[in-house]
Amino acid sequence: MLAVIKTGGKQYKIKEGDKIKVEKLSGESGDKINFSEILFLGNEKDVKIGNPFLKDAKVEGKILAQSKAKKVWGIKHKAKKRYKIKFGHRQPITEIEITKIS
């Protein structure tokens, strides 16, 4: 079974057993989480496409870890003013294992 879910403003193509990293979601490690915004659900025989979301579909997952992504560097610079600042940012992420698609 294959599904496409929307969370954190992004879309993810998933199947049972997948481990994905998404924008930070509330909850502790080991908690269960349900996704309500399911855009697509299907397998080789049957396909369901939402308009924009499917109402009867369910995707359940388990939170594995709350962590931070790799550091992304940025620079602010103003020409001819001797102004240059380098900064870094680490986005908080949640690692999830997909347990059930129905």
Secondary structure, 3 states (H helix, E strand, C coil): CEEEEEECCEEEEEECCCEEEEECCCCCCCCEEEECCEEEEECCCCEEECCCCCCCCCEEEEEEEEEECCCEEEEEEECCCCEEEEEEECCEEEEEEEEEEC
